[in-house]
């Protein structure tokens, strides 16, 4: 007799990797300037992950299908959407370079100031996961609160992405001054692109991949002097 048993979502397995990365950099950055960064992203990731699991377990029907739209497993059929999403994010970053001054090279990327490969692993394993999980959780919480109306959907999507974009702009201000707003706009557009990919794939893993890949490309470009 065949049983229709739902597989464990990909993002649950991914969290095992995130746990290992978190433990590694938590111990490696003790009593260093990077300790606060690591602890902040660990807290954001833990709260967001618990929230996403809570939604998955306890959101009732009929709103469940609309709210819990992030836990499907990825397949090869999603590859074109992920690649398109990454290309659109990269095009947004290129547009920032063209519109801004020569000093504006990329949207802000967190750095541990250790080695380039530490920044690479930290950004792929923890930063991208924490930020995307937090955005999706905030969007879903607002959707449940505001209801399924055009205004409610627009606000619930735009507000968390805008907040995330402003945080990026805050870190950029000391370097780029008034061009901070250009970077905020780029981060906001990139957030909308990643949420579109999420809606297309119904998998938060697609957001982790795009965000992590973008950060990795920036770090590698900086490492080789581009």
PLY file of the C-alpha trace (Angstrom):
ply
format ascii 1.0
element vertex 226
property float x
property float y
property float z
element edge 225
property int vertex1
property int vertex2
end_header
0.00 0.00 0.00
1.45 3.33 -1.07
1.57 6.16 1.42
1.67 9.80 0.43
4.38 10.93 2.82
5.56 14.51 2.40
9.30 14.87 2.27
11.14 17.07 4.75
11.53 20.54 3.15
14.93 21.40 1.74
15.29 24.41 3.99
15.17 22.19 7.09
18.24 20.29 5.87
19.92 23.59 4.96
19.55 24.69 8.57
21.89 21.89 9.65
24.60 23.58 7.56
23.67 26.97 9.04
23.99 25.59 12.58
27.52 24.36 11.82
28.50 27.70 10.28
27.03 29.58 13.25
28.90 27.48 15.79
32.15 27.81 13.84
32.09 31.61 13.60
30.66 32.09 17.07
33.71 30.38 18.51
36.17 31.84 16.00
35.18 35.48 16.61
35.04 35.45 20.40
36.49 38.68 21.87
37.02 40.14 18.40
35.40 43.07 16.59
33.36 40.62 14.48
31.71 38.96 17.49
28.77 41.37 17.49
28.12 40.77 13.78
28.04 37.02 14.24
25.81 37.13 17.30
23.39 39.54 15.59
22.93 37.32 12.54
22.63 34.18 14.67
19.82 35.80 16.68
18.03 37.00 13.52
18.34 33.54 11.98
17.12 31.67 15.08
14.08 33.90 15.62
13.15 33.78 11.94
13.63 30.03 11.61
11.48 29.34 14.68
8.84 31.70 13.29
8.78 29.99 9.88
8.44 26.58 11.50
5.64 27.88 13.73
3.74 29.16 10.69
4.22 25.85 8.93
2.87 23.90 11.91
0.03 26.07 13.14
-1.41 28.27 10.37
-4.97 26.98 9.85
-6.82 26.39 6.61
-7.92 28.06 4.36
-5.16 30.68 4.73
-2.42 28.05 4.96
-1.91 27.64 1.21
-1.30 31.38 0.80
0.80 31.94 3.93
2.95 28.80 3.92
4.22 29.16 0.35
7.92 28.87 1.14
8.49 25.22 2.07
8.28 23.35 -1.24
11.39 21.48 -2.32
13.39 22.84 -5.22
13.59 20.96 -8.51
15.43 21.41 -11.78
12.29 23.06 -13.13
13.00 26.02 -10.85
16.52 26.59 -12.18
15.48 29.09 -14.84
13.67 31.28 -12.29
16.66 31.21 -9.93
19.11 32.11 -12.69
16.81 34.87 -13.93
16.46 36.23 -10.40
20.24 36.28 -9.89
20.77 37.99 -13.26
18.18 40.65 -12.40
19.85 41.31 -9.04
23.24 41.60 -10.78
21.75 43.98 -13.36
20.41 46.10 -10.51
23.89 46.25 -8.98
25.39 47.19 -12.37
22.82 49.96 -12.70
23.96 51.32 -9.32
27.53 51.41 -10.64
26.45 53.27 -13.76
24.21 55.79 -11.99
26.46 56.42 -8.99
29.95 57.80 -8.66
33.09 55.77 -9.25
33.19 54.99 -5.51
29.89 53.08 -5.57
30.84 49.54 -6.43
28.20 47.28 -4.87
25.46 47.01 -2.33
26.76 46.58 1.22
28.05 43.11 2.14
28.74 42.17 5.80
32.39 41.37 6.47
34.15 39.63 9.34
37.50 41.22 8.36
39.24 37.85 8.70
39.90 36.26 5.31
37.95 36.41 2.04
36.98 32.76 2.39
35.62 33.42 5.89
33.50 36.26 4.50
32.35 33.92 1.71
31.27 31.13 4.05
29.75 33.53 6.58
27.67 35.29 3.93
26.48 32.15 2.16
25.81 30.13 5.28
24.46 32.66 7.76
23.90 36.19 6.41
21.82 35.28 3.36
19.81 32.72 5.34
19.13 35.06 8.26
18.13 38.06 6.13
15.87 36.14 3.74
14.23 34.19 6.57
13.53 37.41 8.46
12.03 39.10 5.40
9.77 36.17 4.56
8.62 35.78 8.16
7.78 39.50 8.41
5.90 39.40 5.09
3.84 36.39 6.16
3.10 37.83 9.61
1.83 41.05 8.03
-0.22 39.10 5.48
-1.99 37.26 8.27
-2.58 40.50 10.16
-3.74 42.68 7.26
-5.75 40.11 5.34
-5.93 39.12 1.70
-6.67 42.52 0.13
-4.68 44.31 -2.60
-3.62 47.01 -0.15
-2.76 44.48 2.54
-0.69 42.34 0.17
1.20 45.37 -1.19
2.00 46.73 2.28
2.99 43.34 3.71
5.47 42.79 0.88
6.84 46.33 0.59
7.34 47.17 4.26
9.73 44.34 5.32
11.72 44.66 2.10
11.95 48.44 2.54
13.12 48.01 6.15
15.82 45.59 5.01
16.86 48.01 2.25
17.12 50.92 4.69
19.38 48.86 6.96
21.68 48.32 3.99
21.59 52.04 3.30
22.44 52.84 6.92
25.64 50.83 6.68
26.46 52.47 3.34
25.96 56.05 4.49
29.38 56.52 6.08
31.04 55.50 2.80
28.77 56.88 0.09
27.00 59.84 1.72
23.98 61.05 -0.23
24.28 58.13 -2.67
23.00 55.98 0.18
19.51 56.43 -1.32
20.66 54.88 -4.58
21.84 51.82 -2.67
18.60 51.66 -0.69
16.63 51.68 -3.95
18.85 48.92 -5.37
18.43 46.77 -2.26
14.65 47.30 -2.35
14.43 46.27 -6.01
16.61 43.23 -5.31
14.33 42.26 -2.42
11.28 42.45 -4.70
13.06 40.29 -7.29
13.87 37.61 -4.72
10.31 37.63 -3.40
9.03 37.17 -6.96
11.30 34.12 -7.31
9.94 32.82 -3.99
6.38 33.13 -5.30
7.35 31.34 -8.51
9.18 28.44 -6.82
7.31 28.37 -3.48
10.69 27.60 -1.89
12.65 29.89 0.41
15.76 28.01 -0.70
15.61 29.96 -3.97
16.05 33.20 -1.98
18.94 31.74 -0.01
20.64 30.70 -3.25
20.22 34.06 -5.03
21.21 36.15 -2.02
24.16 33.91 -1.16
25.34 33.79 -4.79
25.20 37.58 -5.13
27.17 38.11 -1.92
29.67 35.46 -3.01
30.22 37.12 -6.39
30.87 40.49 -4.70
33.32 38.97 -2.22
35.19 37.05 -4.93
35.36 40.16 -7.12
36.84 42.14 -4.24
39.29 39.33 -3.45
40.75 39.38 -6.95
40.76 43.17 -7.13
37.90 43.86 -9.55
0 1
1 2
2 3
3 4
4 5
5 6
6 7
7 8
8 9
9 10
10 11
11 12
12 13
13 14
14 15
15 16
16 17
17 18
18 19
19 20
20 21
21 22
22 23
23 24
24 25
25 26
26 27
27 28
28 29
29 30
30 31
31 32
32 33
33 34
34 35
35 36
36 37
37 38
38 39
39 40
40 41
41 42
42 43
43 44
44 45
45 46
46 47
47 48
48 49
49 50
50 51
51 52
52 53
53 54
54 55
55 56
56 57
57 58
58 59
59 60
60 61
61 62
62 63
63 64
64 65
65 66
66 67
67 68
68 69
69 70
70 71
71 72
72 73
73 74
74 75
75 76
76 77
77 78
78 79
79 80
80 81
81 82
82 83
83 84
84 85
85 86
86 87
87 88
88 89
89 90
90 91
91 92
92 93
93 94
94 95
95 96
96 97
97 98
98 99
99 100
100 101
101 102
102 103
103 104
104 105
105 106
106 107
107 108
108 109
109 110
110 111
111 112
112 113
113 114
114 115
115 116
116 117
117 118
118 119
119 120
120 121
121 122
122 123
123 124
124 125
125 126
126 127
127 128
128 129
129 130
130 131
131 132
132 133
133 134
134 135
135 136
136 137
137 138
138 139
139 140
140 141
141 142
142 143
143 144
144 145
145 146
146 147
147 148
148 149
149 150
150 151
151 152
152 153
153 154
154 155
155 156
156 157
157 158
158 159
159 160
160 161
161 162
162 163
163 164
164 165
165 166
166 167
167 168
168 169
169 170
170 171
171 172
172 173
173 174
174 175
175 176
176 177
177 178
178 179
179 180
180 181
181 182
182 183
183 184
184 185
185 186
186 187
187 188
188 189
189 190
190 191
191 192
192 193
193 194
194 195
195 196
196 197
197 198
198 199
199 200
200 201
201 202
202 203
203 204
204 205
205 206
206 207
207 208
208 209
209 210
210 211
211 212
212 213
213 214
214 215
215 216
216 217
217 218
218 219
219 220
220 221
221 222
222 223
223 224
224 225
